[in-house]
Every structure is written in C-alpha cells, then in structure tokens.
Amino acid sequence: MSVPLVSVLLPVYNGEPYLAAALESILRQDHDRLEVIAIDDGSTDSSLEILRRYQSADDRIAIVSRENRGLIATLNEGLAMAKGNLIARMDADDISYPTRFSRQVSLFTKQPDLAISGTGIDRLIGTRMVRGTPNPIYQSGQWGILSMFFTVFMHSTVMYNRNVIPQDMLAYDASYVHAEDFDLFRRITARFPAAMIDDSLVAYRIHEGSVTNKHKRLMRRTHLRIVTENLERNALMDDPNVLDDLGVAVTPDTVRRAAEFILSLQRKIEALPAAMSPSYEDGMLCFFYFLYQLINDEEQPRLTHEFLTRTGKWQSIRRRERYGLRAGAYAPWCGHLSMGVTRRLDALARYMQSVPAKMVLLNNGVA
C-alpha cells in the first residue's frame, strides 16, 4: 500500500507569536508525505514573512496570501486546494507532537471506513503544560449522539478521510460562525464512523488572543442554536426558543426556563431504549455543564443557585463552588469573594498539576 498523502490545513491570521513553533511541529512529523496549505488571511503582523522563510527551506509548504475573509472562508478555500485523501487540521498557535500524523494515518489504514478521528490534548498555558487524561465518555462509540450536545473533538486534532466523507459534506457552513467545527462534526458523525485516539498528540495553547477567548459569547450562542436544532430533530425539545433566549440574556426567567428544559430533557432520555440512553445521558451532562458555566460566568450567584436548585444538580459541581454559591445567593458580596477565591484556587491547581512546557515538549521530541 502506498504511503498516503496528508494535506495539512493551516489557516493563519496574525499568528506571529506562535506560528514558527506550529510549523516546526508539522515539518518534524515522522509521517513525512505531507503538504502544508498555509493561508494567510490578511495578517497585519509578520506571519507572511515567517511562512515564506519556512517555505524557502521546505517545498512541502504552499502559501496563499490575500485580504481577510474570515476563518470559515479560509478553511473552505484550503479544503478545495487539498490534494491528499487525508486532511489534517492544525491551528497556528498549537503544536502537533511528532507521531500525531502517523498515529492517525495508521488508524485510518486499519479502519478504512472511518470518516474522522481526533486525539487527546495537553494544555499549554503560558510556559506551563497541563497533561491531558483520557475521557471515558468516548468509549461508547455512539458519536452521533454525543455530537448532538457538544463539539466532540478539538478542532486542531482532527483528520478527515475524503475516501469516506462525500465532497459536498466536507465543507464548513458560514451560518455557524465560531462553531463551524461543531456543525461539521455533527453532520459527519451522524452518518459515518468516528474514532478518538486517547493519547495526547497535540499541545493546545490557551491564551487571551485565541478565537475561543475573543469570541466566547457569539460562540456560545451558535453552540446553543446547534443543540436546539439537534434536539428538535429528535423530538427532544419542547420550547425551541429557550436556549437562544438564555444566550441573549441570563435573567431569572431565562434561567428558570433553562432549568425546566434540563428536567424535561432528562425525563425524555429516561424513556429512550436502554442501548441509547447512556450516551444521551453523557451528552446531556456535558451540556448541563456548558449551561452552568454560561450562567456562572455572569457572576450573579443567585441565578446560578437558582439553576442548580431547580435542576437538582448541586452534587454535579465541585464542593468549594457549592459553598460560595449558597453563600452568594443570600449575601452577594460573599459570593463574589468566593468566586475570586475559586479562580485563584483553580489557577493554583493548574500550576501544581503542571510541569515546565519545555520538559513536556522534549519528552515528546518537539523541542
């Protein structure tokens, strides 16, 4: 069997601080039959110069540079250019470990009917690396159900198989801005097999300039819209406006309706066939956490307290959060104080669990 060509789709917009590390990690893959499609989406920093410098040393890199058109247009342009039957996504601020592509290629070789695969991640926070751990939620293999509730893969870990995915399906929909990956993954996994490599093969960088941080509110609203569509399609949604209304404004009324929605969904899931209900329950719990975080980010303890009380899910959150929310529901100043303490404790926990990023990258053969 010939060695498959992997097309690496790398959109770039003002990626100067991290782009060189991302490129190095791609070019040092132990699967070397690849092409890198780097599309500079109207960067105003030195991203294009960095790309050209690497291209002069490695002719596997193809560069497109033009005015800014946004991420979705850039992704679709790259998909149209790709020559490989396997297409790997990569973000300009992340790092792929050297065996990432070979591990994913091997998976597709063993399972030729597989449409999409993702991998585990480590989180790169400043100069610290937090090791990822396998999530047992993926063991059910019911990807079509899980994809109704959340984005099942980190976008920069994904590899697509064009031998399985129809050409008209493998495209990002511009109407789902900032959640275009969620939409595409749900469409693929609804029809075709998917798989997760539990091992962390990508270092996912967390920083203030990331798309996730810059567009969190719009991303959440689009996420809520997709979940609504999925649940309506499966007759699991009574009020089609409840989630969008919560995304627009977190108020006592929208929180009450969101809690009632969770309870109604829970009852509907309990009535499903036994073979399906565990994956629905896992997906619903993940979505509950999504709503909880959305409400909690408003820093109005009374509303978070109301959501947890109505849904009966106090035991689903961490103990120290319970204390702060219960106090904050009756003494708001105390709740805000507790939230600040919780954030500091979380930061300390991340620090204690992490090791220097340089050490992790060395262990993975990157640095």
VMD Tcl script that draws the C-alpha trace (Angstrom):
set ca {
  {0.00 0.00 0.00}
  {1.35 3.43 -0.92}
  {2.03 5.92 1.83}
  {-0.99 8.27 1.95}
  {-0.57 11.96 1.35}
  {-1.73 14.08 4.27}
  {-2.85 17.63 3.48}
  {-2.36 19.87 6.50}
  {-4.80 22.77 6.54}
  {-3.22 25.72 8.39}
  {-5.19 28.99 8.50}
  {-3.10 31.93 9.71}
  {-4.23 35.31 10.97}
  {-1.73 37.38 12.95}
  {-0.05 34.23 14.22}
  {3.42 35.76 14.66}
  {3.99 34.81 18.34}
  {3.40 31.06 17.86}
  {3.50 30.32 14.12}
  {7.11 29.16 13.92}
  {6.57 26.56 16.65}
  {3.42 25.30 14.90}
  {5.25 24.97 11.57}
  {8.22 23.24 13.16}
  {5.91 20.70 14.75}
  {4.29 19.91 11.37}
  {7.52 19.65 9.42}
  {9.08 17.34 12.03}
  {6.32 14.74 11.82}
  {7.54 11.17 11.42}
  {4.97 10.81 8.62}
  {6.70 13.00 6.07}
  {4.49 12.54 2.99}
  {2.50 15.68 3.54}
  {1.68 19.07 2.09}
  {1.07 22.15 4.18}
  {-1.60 24.52 2.87}
  {-0.94 27.77 4.74}
  {-3.47 30.50 4.04}
  {-2.54 33.93 5.35}
  {-5.93 35.55 5.95}
  {-4.87 39.19 5.70}
  {-2.42 39.22 8.61}
  {-1.03 42.61 9.64}
  {1.97 41.22 11.52}
  {4.97 39.26 10.22}
  {3.10 35.98 9.72}
  {3.59 36.02 5.95}
  {7.34 36.59 6.31}
  {7.57 33.63 8.70}
  {5.66 31.42 6.26}
  {7.91 32.43 3.36}
  {11.04 31.78 5.39}
  {9.92 28.23 6.12}
  {8.74 27.70 2.55}
  {12.20 28.60 1.24}
  {13.62 25.71 3.27}
  {10.82 23.18 2.68}
  {8.90 22.97 -0.58}
  {6.07 21.00 1.05}
  {4.60 24.33 2.13}
  {2.16 26.10 -0.21}
  {1.21 29.67 0.71}
  {-1.84 31.72 -0.19}
  {-1.88 35.34 0.95}
  {-4.82 37.66 0.42}
  {-7.21 40.05 2.14}
  {-9.03 38.99 5.30}
  {-12.10 36.84 4.63}
  {-12.54 35.12 7.98}
  {-11.87 31.64 9.27}
  {-14.71 29.74 7.59}
  {-13.91 31.06 4.10}
  {-10.24 30.29 4.72}
  {-10.95 26.72 5.82}
  {-13.12 26.04 2.78}
  {-10.50 27.52 0.47}
  {-7.91 25.19 1.97}
  {-10.18 22.16 1.61}
  {-10.61 22.94 -2.09}
  {-6.83 23.10 -2.54}
  {-6.02 19.90 -0.67}
  {-4.63 17.02 -2.74}
  {-4.47 14.35 -0.03}
  {-7.17 11.82 0.77}
  {-6.48 12.59 4.43}
  {-6.82 16.19 5.60}
  {-5.40 17.24 8.96}
  {-6.47 20.43 10.71}
  {-3.89 22.49 12.54}
  {-4.08 25.87 14.25}
  {-1.24 28.36 14.04}
  {-0.92 28.59 17.82}
  {-0.88 24.85 18.63}
  {1.81 22.16 18.48}
  {1.48 18.67 16.99}
  {3.67 16.02 18.58}
  {5.91 14.13 16.11}
  {3.82 10.94 15.98}
  {0.45 12.63 15.58}
  {0.01 12.15 11.82}
  {1.48 8.64 11.72}
  {-0.82 7.54 14.54}
  {-3.88 8.92 12.78}
  {-2.83 7.55 9.38}
  {-2.36 4.11 10.96}
  {-5.85 4.32 12.42}
  {-7.40 5.08 9.01}
  {-5.36 2.32 7.41}
  {-6.70 -0.22 9.91}
  {-10.25 1.13 9.66}
  {-10.77 2.30 6.06}
  {-14.45 3.06 6.69}
  {-13.52 5.65 9.32}
  {-14.52 9.21 8.38}
  {-12.93 11.33 11.07}
  {-10.56 10.99 14.01}
  {-9.37 13.25 16.79}
  {-6.79 12.94 19.53}
  {-6.32 13.85 23.14}
  {-4.62 17.12 24.04}
  {-2.27 18.63 26.58}
  {-3.00 22.25 27.53}
  {-0.24 24.80 27.10}
  {-0.85 27.73 29.46}
  {1.90 30.31 29.18}
  {5.10 28.37 29.83}
  {3.35 25.54 31.68}
  {1.95 22.32 30.30}
  {-1.03 20.53 31.86}
  {-1.20 16.91 30.83}
  {-4.49 15.63 29.41}
  {-6.17 12.42 30.52}
  {-8.44 10.08 28.53}
  {-12.16 10.83 28.80}
  {-14.24 7.66 29.30}
  {-17.24 9.34 27.68}
  {-15.85 8.37 24.27}
  {-15.80 4.65 24.98}
  {-19.45 4.17 24.00}
  {-18.63 4.82 20.36}
  {-22.05 6.46 19.82}
  {-20.58 9.55 18.22}
  {-23.78 10.66 16.52}
  {-25.48 11.01 19.90}
  {-22.61 12.73 21.69}
  {-22.22 15.16 18.76}
  {-25.74 16.42 19.37}
  {-24.62 18.08 22.59}
  {-21.02 19.23 22.29}
  {-18.01 19.53 19.98}
  {-16.61 16.02 20.28}
  {-13.08 16.83 19.02}
  {-10.68 19.71 19.49}
  {-10.57 21.22 16.02}
  {-6.78 21.23 15.68}
  {-6.58 17.47 16.40}
  {-8.92 16.39 13.61}
  {-8.10 14.37 10.50}
  {-10.73 13.83 7.78}
  {-10.93 10.90 5.36}
  {-12.08 12.04 1.92}
  {-12.43 8.42 0.80}
  {-15.47 8.24 3.12}
  {-16.84 11.78 3.53}
  {-18.76 13.00 0.45}
  {-17.30 16.09 -1.19}
  {-20.45 18.14 -0.64}
  {-20.43 17.33 3.08}
  {-16.79 18.20 3.78}
  {-17.29 21.95 3.95}
  {-17.77 24.44 6.77}
  {-21.11 26.26 6.90}
  {-20.76 30.04 7.18}
  {-24.06 30.32 9.04}
  {-22.48 28.67 12.11}
  {-19.82 31.26 12.79}
  {-17.37 30.41 15.59}
  {-18.95 26.95 15.97}
  {-18.37 25.75 12.42}
  {-16.45 22.72 13.71}
  {-19.35 21.65 15.97}
  {-21.69 21.79 12.98}
  {-19.38 19.83 10.67}
  {-18.59 17.16 13.25}
  {-22.28 16.55 14.00}
  {-23.05 16.14 10.30}
  {-20.19 13.69 9.74}
  {-20.73 11.58 12.85}
  {-24.47 11.33 12.21}
  {-23.71 9.24 9.10}
  {-20.19 7.81 9.36}
  {-17.86 6.12 11.90}
  {-15.54 8.24 14.03}
  {-12.74 7.47 16.47}
  {-10.67 9.10 19.20}
  {-7.01 8.41 19.95}
  {-6.95 8.85 23.72}
  {-3.28 9.79 23.88}
  {-2.43 13.50 23.82}
  {-0.89 14.18 20.41}
  {-1.42 17.95 20.31}
  {-0.45 20.73 22.71}
  {-3.42 23.09 22.70}
  {-2.36 26.64 23.56}
  {-4.62 28.71 25.81}
  {-4.13 32.47 25.58}
  {-6.18 35.66 25.53}
  {-5.85 36.14 21.78}
  {-7.32 32.76 20.85}
  {-10.57 32.61 18.87}
  {-12.22 30.79 21.78}
  {-11.46 33.62 24.21}
  {-12.10 36.51 21.79}
  {-15.49 35.31 20.58}
  {-16.83 33.38 23.55}
  {-20.29 34.98 23.64}
  {-21.07 34.53 19.94}
  {-19.56 31.05 20.00}
  {-21.87 30.08 22.85}
  {-24.95 31.41 21.07}
  {-24.10 29.43 17.95}
  {-23.48 26.36 20.09}
  {-26.91 26.75 21.70}
  {-28.50 27.08 18.27}
  {-26.90 23.84 17.05}
  {-28.01 21.91 20.14}
  {-31.54 23.25 19.67}
  {-31.58 22.05 16.06}
  {-30.31 18.62 17.05}
  {-32.83 18.13 19.85}
  {-35.75 19.42 17.76}
  {-34.83 16.97 15.02}
  {-35.05 14.15 17.57}
  {-38.26 15.39 19.24}
  {-36.41 16.20 22.48}
  {-37.09 19.94 22.63}
  {-40.38 21.42 23.89}
  {-39.51 25.12 23.73}
  {-37.36 25.93 20.65}
  {-36.53 29.41 21.98}
  {-35.35 28.54 25.46}
  {-31.65 28.15 24.71}
  {-31.38 31.13 22.36}
  {-33.11 33.35 24.91}
  {-30.60 32.27 27.56}
  {-27.75 33.06 25.17}
  {-29.11 36.55 24.62}
  {-29.55 37.37 28.31}
  {-29.10 35.49 31.57}
  {-32.12 36.57 33.65}
  {-34.29 34.93 36.31}
  {-36.81 33.99 33.61}
  {-34.30 32.51 31.13}
  {-32.54 30.61 33.92}
  {-35.85 29.16 35.15}
  {-36.78 28.05 31.63}
  {-33.32 26.56 31.07}
  {-33.67 24.52 34.27}
  {-37.12 23.31 33.21}
  {-35.64 22.34 29.85}
  {-32.95 20.21 31.54}
  {-35.55 18.41 33.66}
  {-37.79 17.80 30.64}
  {-34.85 16.51 28.59}
  {-33.86 14.21 31.43}
  {-37.35 12.67 31.52}
  {-37.34 12.15 27.74}
  {-33.93 10.48 27.86}
  {-35.06 8.13 30.62}
  {-37.80 6.88 28.27}
  {-35.36 6.04 25.46}
  {-34.24 2.45 24.69}
  {-31.63 1.17 27.13}
  {-28.97 0.85 24.43}
  {-29.17 4.56 23.61}
  {-29.82 6.26 26.93}
  {-26.27 6.10 28.42}
  {-24.78 8.16 25.57}
  {-27.70 10.59 25.73}
  {-27.15 10.91 29.48}
  {-23.43 11.59 28.96}
  {-24.18 14.17 26.29}
  {-26.83 15.85 28.42}
  {-24.47 16.07 31.41}
  {-21.81 17.71 29.24}
  {-24.41 20.18 28.01}
  {-25.57 20.84 31.57}
  {-22.01 21.87 32.43}
  {-22.00 24.14 29.38}
  {-25.16 25.91 30.61}
  {-23.87 26.03 34.17}
  {-20.66 27.72 33.03}
  {-22.55 30.16 30.83}
  {-24.75 31.20 33.76}
  {-21.93 31.19 36.30}
  {-19.79 33.46 34.12}
  {-22.34 36.23 34.69}
  {-21.16 36.28 38.34}
  {-24.70 36.52 39.71}
  {-24.71 33.85 42.42}
  {-28.49 33.98 42.87}
  {-29.06 32.93 39.27}
  {-26.51 30.11 39.41}
  {-28.03 29.00 42.72}
  {-31.47 29.02 41.12}
  {-30.29 26.92 38.16}
  {-28.67 24.28 40.36}
  {-31.60 24.16 42.77}
  {-34.23 23.76 40.06}
  {-32.24 21.09 38.20}
  {-31.28 19.29 41.42}
  {-27.66 19.04 40.31}
  {-25.77 20.55 43.22}
  {-23.75 17.34 43.53}
  {-22.53 17.72 39.94}
  {-20.28 20.68 40.74}
  {-17.22 20.97 42.94}
  {-17.66 21.25 46.68}
  {-15.95 24.61 47.06}
  {-18.20 26.07 44.35}
  {-21.28 24.87 46.23}
  {-20.25 26.77 49.37}
  {-19.62 30.00 47.52}
  {-22.85 29.86 45.56}
  {-25.01 29.07 48.56}
  {-23.48 31.95 50.48}
  {-23.63 34.25 47.48}
  {-27.33 33.62 46.94}
  {-28.05 35.38 50.23}
  {-25.01 37.66 50.55}
  {-23.88 38.72 47.07}
  {-20.64 40.31 48.25}
  {-19.68 36.98 49.80}
  {-20.47 35.12 46.57}
  {-18.25 37.40 44.50}
  {-15.48 36.99 47.05}
  {-15.85 33.22 46.89}
  {-15.76 33.25 43.08}
  {-12.49 35.16 43.20}
  {-11.05 32.66 45.65}
  {-12.23 29.76 43.46}
  {-10.50 31.26 40.44}
  {-7.27 31.61 42.40}
  {-7.57 28.04 43.67}
  {-8.14 26.81 40.14}
  {-5.06 28.65 38.94}
  {-3.05 27.17 41.80}
  {-4.36 23.67 41.00}
  {-3.34 24.06 37.37}
  {0.09 25.20 38.47}
  {0.56 22.27 40.86}
  {-0.55 19.76 38.21}
  {1.68 21.21 35.51}
  {5.33 20.81 34.62}
  {7.50 23.13 32.57}
  {6.29 23.10 28.98}
  {9.86 22.71 27.73}
  {10.17 19.39 29.57}
  {6.94 18.01 28.06}
  {7.93 19.08 24.56}
  {11.35 17.50 24.99}
  {9.74 14.26 26.15}
  {7.62 14.28 23.01}
  {10.54 15.03 20.72}
  {9.36 18.51 19.72}
  {11.70 20.99 21.39}
}
mol new
graphics top color blue
foreach p $ca { graphics top sphere $p radius 0.5 }
foreach p [lrange $ca 0 end-1] q [lrange $ca 1 end] { graphics top cylinder $p $q radius 0.2 }
display resetview
